[in-house]
Amino acid sequence: CLIVFFIIFAIFLSRFVKIIVNPKLEIISPKSEYSASKEIIVNGYVNPQSELTINGDGVILKEAGYFERKAILKEGLNEFNLEVKNFWGIKKHKKLTIIYK
């Protein structure tokens, strides 16, 4: 019985530490740094309990932490600053740069 308790505790602890230490921020698209289209969709996944902003604007998360945001590009360099903050306040940043011609 004690062994089962320690196994369950170890599994719980490993998941807990993973959430605290490294907030998930996975960008699915766009994959390329270049776009021939003026309109793009920035989408991906974060932990469902997290908060996400793109260029300071809050993003509503869908099921399983999926996010999607439409963006209109200006000619030349376009930067998107993504910031995710988990339940414990730990943040992770990614900068997405898209060049539109």
Secondary structure, DSSP 8 states (H G I E B T S, - for coil): -HHHHHHHHHHHHHHHHHHHH---EEEEE--SSEESSSEEEEEEEE-TT-EEEETTEEE---GGGEEEEEEE--SEEEEEEEEEE-TTS-EEEEEEEEEE-
